Structure formats: structure tokens, C-alpha cells
Amino acid sequence: MTYSEAVEWLFIQSRAGAPRGLSRIRELMERLGHPEAALPTVHVLGTNGKGSVAAYLEAAFKAASVSFGVTTSPHLVDFRERIRTHLGLIAEAEVVHFVEWARGQPFIEPVAFFDLTTALAFAHFASVGASIMAVEAGVGGALDATNVLPRVQITVLTNIEADHLETLGGTLKTVAMDEAGAIRAGVPVVTAAEGVGLEVARWIAAERGAPLYVLSENDPIFDLSVQPSLRGQFQLQNARLAAAALRLLNYDEQTISRGLSTAIHPGRLQPLTILGTQVVLDGAHNPHAARALVREFAGFHLVFGAFPRKDYRSMLQTLLPRARSVRYCLAARGALTGNELILEFDAPYFVNPVDALEHAIQSAQHDGLPVLVTGSLYLVGEVLRLLEEQPLANLPPIKAV
């Protein structure tokens, strides 16, 4: 089996219509000898900003020269981006070995992609001797595969917004119940949740005796001693949450500052320069993220692709007023098609997102505004992959700003 074949196999695994729950990941952990049992963890949950918080934590772990493991999702170009340690990305050979093992297991229930990926990550982290982990939840919290972890030291609940409604019960309150349902008894929680989300988090934290730290710029635990490395005003909130988590873990201020100032997280306000034009890639995929994103620009030329399960109408209602021109594209397999987008928001549609990008660059060269590519992290990843594998014939190699 090749690495690409192994990844392809992982992606087609599903729970076959079974309800969400922890039974599948528990069976995986049992069959693997419970690698998760020895892994102290920062559990990162919430609607937006999970990956950025994990990136700040990862940079701090590097600054402290400790052995660590980090999971984030989705990946942009290579599946291995989801599983990282102090030694780098997980090796292709280890992914292949795990898939060959999993294919031969007589699982009681069909195991899904995220269950398998989570199990692979925990087994890998244990094998390299990780002393601390930052683990990003997938969807929700209480019934997410990552909630199998027994040694959570800190819970980070970034925010709670109306996303994944079809999976998490249909209302903001049910989303909050699922997200905050991962709060552990006696384990400190740091959060930037507001409104209904914060009310639910307060109630669950109090019920479980978990100290709750709510984001406030006046609280020293959330202090920022340096300018965070990740771009955008919305990243200040993520940096404050990461700083608070690190302080609760007793990291020193120098390590915290180095972590906040050196974090790298591709696909979030990621700048490129193509033919002298600024191109910004951002994986905003829900209305809350779109509102935060649009505040960063006076105007832009928009390349947009999204998935039908997302509230793309509200996203476009936020983005279009500042867009000088618009192009739609296919974000990835299963994403919105031209017929679905053009019927509601009239604009050119491109199956190949790089064609849409090239078209937008031509417009941007007339007024100097940037091109913004957004709507989905899968779209950002597809653009990066296509530009890497098949550079446009009339464009020079892409370089970072």
C-alpha cells in the first residue's frame, strides 16, 4: 500500500449512519493498548479559532523545548499536517502502517475517518514520548472522538456560534451543550464565549467544579506581552486564550511571549504575492468568521467557494458589500456548484479555483486592491495544492509577502 492509497482509504471510512458517540474511539484505544492514557492534554474546543489556539500552544511548546503532540483539522495540502510533534509531521510510513493494521481489525462498529485519525495521532504521540499535547476537537465536544482523553489539564473553549447545527441539535443552545459538555470535573476552562454559549459554559463548569476564566483584557491571566505573529484583529482573542492556558500550565513569561510571537498557521489571512498583486487566503467558513475577516479589509476582489451545509448565504451577505468584484468556484468535492451559487448571487463561476484566482488578479491589477480567497479551508488547501502542483503558465513562482 502506498501513502496516497492509505490516505484515500481513511477518507472513505464512515460510521455508516450510526449516531455520534465515543464507542468507536474507545474500541480503537483498547485495541491499540490505550496510548491516550499517558498523554497530558490541552483540549481545544469551540466554533472558531481552535486551530490558531493550537498553533500558539505548539509554538510555545517548541520554545520550551519539550516533547509535544498537536492535532489540527482539516489539513490544507498533506494529510500529515493534522498530526505534528516536536519531530515534525508524522511519517508517511507510519500512516501506511496504521492503515494496514486498521484494515485487518474486526471492529464491532464501522469506524469513521476522524475516529481513525484521532487514534493514529494518539498512538503516534505516545510512541515519540510526548509530554504535552494540544488537541483540537473535530465537531462539538462531548461526543467528539477527542473527548476520550483521560488526562486533560486545561480546556480551551474558544467561542460558541451557530455552526454544525445539523449535527449538534439545531439550535445555539444545543451546540453549546455539546461543546461545553467536554468540560471536565475540576479542570480549568478558559473561554471567550458570550451570550447563550457563555451561560451554558458557566452552568456546566459550576456543576462540575471546573474553574472558569472568561476572557477579559483587564485580567492578567489573559495579558499579551507581545504582538501575536498571526495576522488579524481576531487573532488577539485566540492569542489571549492560549496565553491563559499556558499560564495555567505554569509556563514562564518568556516562553509564552516566544510562542505568541512565532506561531505559524497557514490558511488564516495567509498572504501571497502573485504578479505584484496581494492575494490573501483565509479559511473563514461561517458567518462569525466572515464578520471578523471583513473587518480586515477596506475592499477586495473576492474568490469564494463553500459547502452547502454551511450558512454561505449569510457569509456572502457579509462579504459582498466590500467586494469590488466576485468569482465563485468549486471549493472541493461535494462543495457548492455554479448552479447553486449563481442562481442566488450572480457572478462568474469556475470549476478550477486557480482559474478564478487568475481572473481576480486581472481585476485587482487595475485598482491595487487585494484578492481574497475564502469560504472554506478546503478551498484554501485546494488553491495551495493546485498552485504547487500545476503553476499557472503565465504566472511566476509564488512567494510569501
C-alpha distance (Angstrom), angle and dihedral (degrees) to the residues before:
residue distance angle dihedral
M1 . . .
T2 3.78 . .
Y3 3.79 125.3 .
S4 3.82 92.4 -108.2
E5 3.81 90.3 50.6
A6 3.80 90.4 50.4
V7 3.80 92.5 51.7
E8 3.79 91.2 46.0
W9 3.81 89.6 53.5
L10 3.79 91.6 50.3
F11 3.79 92.4 52.4
I12 3.79 94.8 54.9
Q13 3.80 94.5 52.7
S14 3.80 115.3 106.7
R15 3.77 139.8 164.9
A16 3.83 87.6 -110.5
G17 3.78 95.5 -125.5
A18 3.80 95.8 -48.1
P19 3.82 116.4 141.2
R20 3.78 122.0 -94.2
G21 3.75 114.6 -90.7
L22 3.79 148.1 121.3
S23 3.80 100.2 -98.3
R24 3.82 94.0 95.7
I25 3.81 96.0 48.6
R26 3.80 90.1 45.0
E27 3.78 90.7 54.9
L28 3.80 89.5 49.0
M29 3.80 91.7 50.7
E30 3.80 90.7 48.7
R31 3.79 92.6 51.1
L32 3.82 90.8 47.8
G33 3.80 93.6 50.3
H34 3.83 96.2 -104.8
P35 3.81 101.2 -73.5
E36 3.81 88.8 173.9
A37 3.80 92.6 65.9
A38 3.81 94.6 81.8
L39 3.81 99.4 41.5
P40 3.85 118.9 104.8
T41 3.80 106.0 -152.3
V42 3.78 147.3 -165.2
H43 3.80 102.6 -148.6
V44 3.80 110.6 -150.6
L45 3.81 116.1 -159.5
G46 3.80 137.0 162.1
T47 3.78 143.2 89.0
N48 3.80 101.9 -83.2
G49 3.79 135.4 19.4
K50 3.80 100.1 25.2
G51 3.79 94.1 125.4
S52 3.79 92.6 46.9
V53 3.81 92.3 51.2
A54 3.80 89.1 49.4
A55 3.82 89.8 50.1
Y56 3.82 91.3 53.7
L57 3.80 90.7 48.4
E58 3.81 91.1 48.0
A59 3.80 91.6 52.4
A60 3.81 90.5 50.2
F61 3.79 91.7 49.8
K62 3.80 88.2 52.2
A63 3.80 90.6 49.0
A64 3.79 89.6 52.2
S65 3.83 91.1 49.4
V66 3.80 92.8 -129.3
S67 3.78 127.2 145.0
F68 3.80 108.9 -104.5
G69 3.77 147.7 163.9
V70 3.80 127.7 -145.3
T71 3.79 131.4 -172.3
T72 3.79 125.1 -166.8
S73 3.80 133.7 162.6
P74 2.88 148.4 -107.9
H75 3.76 106.0 20.3
L76 3.78 120.6 -137.3
V77 3.81 106.1 -146.1
D78 3.81 110.2 -13.0
F79 3.82 126.5 38.6
R80 3.81 89.0 -136.9
E81 3.82 90.1 70.5
R82 3.80 86.2 79.0
I83 3.83 93.2 66.0
R84 3.80 118.1 47.7
T85 3.80 135.6 161.4
H86 3.79 139.4 173.0
L87 3.82 84.8 -80.8
G88 3.81 93.9 56.2
L89 3.80 131.8 -110.7
I90 3.77 119.0 -5.0
A91 3.81 110.4 -92.1
E92 3.80 120.1 -102.0
A93 3.80 89.4 -127.7
E94 3.79 91.2 57.9
V95 3.80 91.3 52.0
V96 3.81 89.7 51.2
H97 3.81 92.4 47.2
F98 3.81 91.7 51.2
V99 3.80 93.6 48.5
E100 3.79 91.6 49.2
W101 3.79 88.2 51.9
A102 3.82 93.8 46.4
R103 3.81 93.2 48.8
G104 3.78 89.4 59.1
Q105 3.79 96.8 49.8
P106 3.83 120.6 104.8
F107 3.80 95.3 -138.3
I108 3.80 116.6 -168.1
E109 3.81 90.5 -137.2
P110 3.81 130.0 24.2
V111 3.80 107.0 -93.0
A112 3.79 119.8 -138.1
F113 3.80 131.1 -134.3
F114 3.80 94.9 -101.1
D115 3.82 93.0 47.1
L116 3.79 89.9 53.5
T117 3.80 94.5 43.9
T118 3.81 91.1 49.6
A119 3.80 91.6 49.1
L120 3.80 91.3 48.4
A121 3.81 90.6 51.0
F122 3.79 94.7 50.3
A123 3.80 92.8 46.2
H124 3.81 89.9 49.6
F125 3.81 93.6 47.9
A126 3.79 91.2 51.2
S127 3.79 91.5 48.4
V128 3.82 93.1 55.2
G129 3.80 93.5 44.5
A130 3.80 99.5 -112.7
S131 3.80 110.8 -167.4
I132 3.82 94.7 -166.9
M133 3.79 135.4 17.0
A134 3.78 136.2 -159.5
V135 3.79 106.5 -156.1
E136 3.78 122.8 -172.0
A137 3.79 114.3 -150.3
G138 3.77 118.5 -129.0
V139 3.81 110.4 -143.0
G140 3.79 119.5 -9.5
G141 3.76 121.1 -28.2
A142 3.78 120.8 -112.3
L143 3.82 94.8 56.3
D144 3.81 97.3 28.9
A145 3.80 116.5 117.1
T146 3.80 91.2 -119.3
N147 3.81 89.8 64.4
V148 3.79 89.2 78.3
L149 3.81 88.7 82.5
P150 3.83 111.8 115.7
R151 3.82 100.3 -167.5
V152 3.79 105.7 55.5
Q153 3.81 108.8 160.3
I154 3.82 99.3 179.7
T155 3.80 132.5 12.8
V156 3.81 117.3 -148.8
L157 3.80 113.1 -163.3
T158 3.79 103.9 -175.2
N159 3.80 101.1 -172.0
I160 3.80 139.6 -47.4
E161 3.78 118.7 -123.9
A162 3.80 136.5 157.3
D163 3.80 100.1 -80.2
H164 3.82 130.3 126.2
L165 3.80 87.2 20.3
E166 3.79 92.8 155.5
T167 3.81 89.8 57.8
L168 3.79 101.1 36.5
G169 3.79 102.8 49.9
G170 3.78 106.5 -78.6
T171 3.82 102.8 -91.2
L172 3.78 136.6 74.8
K173 3.80 89.6 -114.7
T174 3.80 93.2 54.9
V175 3.81 89.6 47.7
A176 3.81 88.6 52.1
M177 3.80 92.3 47.9
D178 3.79 90.8 53.5
E179 3.82 95.8 43.0
A180 3.81 95.5 44.7
G181 3.79 90.0 39.7
A182 3.81 87.1 83.6
I183 3.82 91.7 64.9
R184 3.81 107.0 120.7
A185 3.78 127.3 -137.4
G186 3.79 109.3 -91.7
V187 3.84 94.3 -5.3
P188 3.84 114.9 128.0
V189 3.80 117.6 -113.2
V190 3.81 127.4 -156.0
T191 3.78 117.0 -166.7
A192 3.77 146.5 166.7
A193 3.82 92.6 -162.1
E194 3.78 117.6 138.3
G195 3.80 137.9 -171.3
V196 3.80 116.9 0.1
G197 3.80 91.4 -2.1
L198 3.78 92.4 56.4
E199 3.80 92.2 45.1
V200 3.79 91.0 55.2
A201 3.82 92.4 43.8
R202 3.82 90.8 51.2
W203 3.78 91.9 50.0
I204 3.82 95.2 48.1
A205 3.83 93.4 42.9
A206 3.79 91.5 50.7
E207 3.81 91.8 46.8
R208 3.82 90.7 51.9
G209 3.79 97.9 39.9
A210 3.80 92.7 -117.0
P211 3.84 114.8 153.4
L212 3.82 107.4 -121.5
Y213 3.82 122.7 -150.5
V214 3.80 112.2 -169.2
L215 3.80 116.3 -159.2
S216 3.79 113.4 -96.2
E217 3.78 126.0 157.0
N218 3.81 88.1 -143.2
D219 3.80 93.3 58.6
P220 3.85 110.1 91.5
I221 3.79 91.5 -143.5
F222 3.82 88.3 69.0
D223 3.80 95.6 44.4
L224 3.79 119.6 137.4
S225 3.79 111.7 -147.7
V226 3.82 92.9 178.9
Q227 3.79 139.6 30.2
P228 3.82 107.3 -93.0
S229 3.78 116.0 -116.7
L230 3.80 96.1 -132.3
R231 3.81 113.9 88.4
G232 3.80 125.7 -117.7
Q233 3.79 136.9 55.7
F234 3.80 89.9 -103.6
Q235 3.81 88.8 63.6
L236 3.81 90.2 67.9
Q237 3.79 89.0 71.5
N238 3.81 92.3 49.7
A239 3.79 91.1 47.5
R240 3.81 91.9 51.1
L241 3.80 91.2 51.6
A242 3.80 91.2 49.8
A243 3.81 91.4 47.4
A244 3.80 91.2 52.1
A245 3.80 91.9 49.3
L246 3.80 91.2 50.0
R247 3.80 92.1 49.4
L248 3.80 90.5 50.9
L249 3.82 86.5 52.5
N250 3.83 88.2 53.4
Y251 3.80 97.9 -115.1
D252 3.80 113.0 159.8
E253 3.80 122.0 -109.2
Q254 3.79 94.9 -110.5
T255 3.81 90.9 56.4
I256 3.80 91.5 46.5
S257 3.81 91.8 50.6
R258 3.80 92.5 48.2
G259 3.78 90.6 49.3
L260 3.79 94.6 49.9
S261 3.80 92.8 46.6
T262 3.82 98.1 46.6
A263 3.81 104.8 40.3
I264 3.81 117.5 129.9
H265 3.80 123.4 -160.4
P266 3.82 116.0 165.7
G267 3.77 120.0 -148.7
R268 3.78 96.2 35.9
L269 3.80 110.3 102.4
Q270 3.79 85.3 -32.9
P271 3.83 109.7 177.2
L272 3.78 125.3 -145.0
T273 3.79 131.6 172.2
I274 3.80 117.4 -139.2
L275 3.82 120.5 174.4
G276 3.79 88.7 -18.4
T277 3.81 91.5 -54.8
Q278 3.78 122.3 121.5
V279 3.80 112.0 -124.8
V280 3.79 119.6 -171.5
L281 3.80 121.9 -162.6
D282 3.80 117.9 -160.3
G283 3.78 130.0 166.5
A284 3.83 97.4 -146.6
H285 3.80 103.5 154.8
N286 3.80 107.2 169.1
P287 3.82 137.4 43.9
H288 3.81 95.3 -97.2
A289 3.80 91.3 53.9
A290 3.81 91.3 44.8
R291 3.81 91.3 53.6
A292 3.80 90.7 51.0
L293 3.80 91.5 46.2
V294 3.80 98.1 49.5
R295 3.80 91.4 56.2
E296 3.80 88.2 67.8
F297 3.82 94.0 65.1
A298 3.79 138.5 57.8
G299 3.80 88.0 -161.0
F300 3.79 142.1 -24.4
H301 3.78 146.3 175.5
L302 3.80 106.3 -105.2
V303 3.80 129.8 -136.9
F304 3.80 106.9 -177.8
G305 3.79 134.8 -177.1
A306 3.79 128.4 159.4
F307 3.78 145.8 155.8
P308 3.80 126.5 -95.8
R309 3.82 92.2 -123.3
K310 3.80 89.9 64.1
D311 3.80 126.4 79.6
Y312 3.79 91.7 -108.4
R313 3.80 92.9 156.6
S314 3.79 91.8 63.8
M315 3.79 90.2 43.8
L316 3.79 91.5 54.4
Q317 3.79 91.8 46.1
T318 3.81 86.0 59.2
L319 3.81 97.6 42.3
L320 3.81 103.7 39.3
P321 3.84 98.8 66.4
R322 3.83 89.6 64.9
A323 3.80 96.5 38.2
R324 3.82 114.4 104.7
S325 3.81 89.1 -168.3
V326 3.80 135.2 3.5
R327 3.81 137.7 -147.8
Y328 3.78 127.3 176.6
C329 3.78 125.2 -151.8
L330 3.77 142.9 174.6
A331 3.81 105.2 -87.6
A332 3.81 94.6 -163.1
R333 3.77 140.7 -50.4
G334 3.80 109.8 -38.0
A335 3.82 93.9 20.0
L336 3.80 127.7 127.9
T337 3.78 115.1 -65.8
G338 3.75 129.6 -139.8
N339 3.78 92.9 -99.6
E340 3.81 91.9 55.6
L341 3.80 94.6 47.8
I342 3.78 101.7 37.6
L343 3.79 94.1 49.3
E344 3.80 89.5 63.7
F345 3.80 104.3 25.2
D346 3.78 112.7 29.2
A347 3.82 111.5 -139.2
P348 3.82 138.8 116.2
Y349 3.80 116.1 -70.5
F350 3.81 127.3 -150.1
V351 3.79 126.5 -169.7
N352 3.82 89.2 -155.7
P353 3.82 109.9 58.9
V354 3.81 91.8 -153.6
D355 3.79 88.9 59.8
A356 3.79 87.7 54.6
L357 3.80 90.0 48.2
E358 3.80 92.3 51.1
H359 3.81 90.5 49.5
A360 3.81 90.8 50.3
I361 3.81 92.1 49.2
Q362 3.80 89.4 57.2
S363 3.82 89.7 56.9
A364 3.80 93.5 43.4
Q365 3.79 92.1 55.2
H366 3.80 88.9 66.4
D367 3.82 97.3 57.8
G368 3.81 107.1 17.4
L369 3.81 95.4 -120.7
P370 3.80 118.2 138.9
V371 3.78 126.1 -105.8
L372 3.81 112.5 -119.4
V373 3.80 117.9 -155.6
T374 3.80 110.5 -167.6
G375 3.79 148.9 130.7
S376 3.79 100.2 96.6
L377 3.80 141.2 20.4
Y378 3.78 86.2 -131.7
L379 3.81 88.4 61.0
V380 3.80 91.2 49.9
G381 3.78 90.3 49.8
E382 3.78 92.3 48.2
V383 3.81 91.7 51.2
L384 3.81 91.6 49.8
R385 3.78 91.7 46.9
L386 3.80 94.6 48.6
L387 3.78 93.2 46.5
E388 3.79 90.4 49.9
E389 3.80 96.6 46.2
Q390 3.80 101.2 33.4
P391 3.81 111.8 22.4
L392 3.77 113.0 -162.7
A393 3.78 110.4 -97.4
N394 3.80 93.4 -129.6
L395 3.79 96.4 43.9
P396 3.79 126.9 79.9
P397 3.84 121.0 -129.3
I398 3.78 111.8 -63.9
K399 3.76 118.0 -109.9
A400 3.78 133.4 -171.2
V401 3.79 117.5 -107.2
